[in-house]
Amino acid sequence: MELIERYLQSVKFWLPKQQKDDIIAELSADIYAQVEERETALDRKLTDAEVEELLRQRGHPLLVANRFLPQESLIGPVLFPIYRFVLKIFAYGYLLPSVLVWVGLMTFSSSYRIEHTHPSWFTAFASLFSYLWFTTFLAVGAVTLAFAILERMHARIHFFDRWSPRKLPPVRNPNLIPRSTSSFELAVNLIFFAWWAVYFHSPEVQISSELRLSFHSQWLWLFWSYLLLALVNASLAGLNLMYPFWTALRATLRLLSDGAGAAIFCWLMQANLLAGIAAVNLSAQQSIAMTQAINDWMSRLFPASIVIGLIVVATDAYRIVRLKSASRTVS
Amino acid sequence: MQHMVQTMNQEPFENLRLELRRGCLVLAVLAALRREQYGYTLRKTLSEHGLEIDEGTLYPLLRRLESQGLLASEWREEDKRKKRFYLLSSGGAQVLDQLLAEWRSIDFSIHAILKEHNHGTD
């Protein structure tokens, strides 16, 4: 019967201190009663193998002990979906963009790549991994701690009891275009159109009486492209204001205009279009240095502009996919 | 194919069966303990009436019911071995009556719903 005593000792280890002896005495009585009944039926002592099988059927000591323990959790089922939601926001809103920016910098910025891949690519990956691991560890730890505290507070305060259906967010329709958004877009595009047409129609731009910017001849391509885009966007915003629901055609037009805008913007960032700056109290040498610095900074921002452009285009593409799948569901 | 469907349905059925049995077991334990018994004999009594219950479920349940004042227990020696005997308390008897009334009411409602459905499909 040594096996039974070993089994009981293992169960006892996990039991709450105050109840240990009581529970074990009852469990012991139950096991020995079962053994005696089997022995009476067989008219012989049970073998070790038979006792082993009998104990195995009762389950692992930890599982048996667990049934006597109060149900405990760090974050309960009420708060867990919110906890998971916050972690998802962290993953998709911070971790994923961090990796994308890193990939963008490594791909398009030679200075960044040279600086971070010394002495090897392994160094770059190791540094990215250690950064991501440390950030994730800290963020997940902080979020878990905050939710564990909230869970304890919730058990006492019951803050979910104080709510009103009137304070719930309005029903969302992803295909509805808010008129406020369309009005804002219309106003911004018209103002941009006028400002762009008045001040930037020539490669020589007089910002004020004391400051003048000069651009290379490709500037005119940029000027006409953005003028046209502003006109297209203003027309689209006007149309959306009148018919405030996305259609496949308008969603496609938005994708094309945003895609073109993003592509031109990315080109602008690395085209070194600024040819010179003329300002009062600015020497020729200072002007050259400042022009070079501005062009360099714009080049450095090129990877970021690609990432932003891709996000905008992906959002627009997703809108089209959503509209098509919705129309398939309806038909 | 039929076997696959059967296997797919087996898991939800098993979960629902356990859920359904959980409340019924409380009723069965309270009813069986109108006569004093210790854990092992209680388990056998329930088993003989078609309600198998493992000790990992029974003993925590007995402790819970006792802490709620529905059962009373005492340690006594029987057949040279110390055993804990349980008996329905007076409060437990009242709760058992209320639960049985609820049980019959649910049973009546389910039968009525099934009967209505059968008439609808006839």
HADDOCK unambig.tbl for C-alpha pairs under 7 A between the chains (distance, minus, plus):
assign (segid A and resid 26 and name CA) (segid B and resid 83 and name CA) 6.87 0.50 0.50
assign (segid A and resid 26 and name CA) (segid B and resid 84 and name CA) 6.66 0.50 0.50
assign (segid A and resid 29 and name CA) (segid B and resid 83 and name CA) 6.29 0.50 0.50
assign (segid A and resid 30 and name CA) (segid B and resid 39 and name CA) 6.80 0.50 0.50
assign (segid A and resid 30 and name CA) (segid B and resid 40 and name CA) 5.50 0.50 0.50
assign (segid A and resid 33 and name CA) (segid B and resid 40 and name CA) 6.95 0.50 0.50
assign (segid A and resid 64 and name CA) (segid B and resid 56 and name CA) 5.72 0.50 0.50
assign (segid A and resid 67 and name CA) (segid B and resid 56 and name CA) 6.42 0.50 0.50
assign (segid A and resid 67 and name CA) (segid B and resid 60 and name CA) 6.36 0.50 0.50
assign (segid A and resid 68 and name CA) (segid B and resid 60 and name CA) 5.29 0.50 0.50
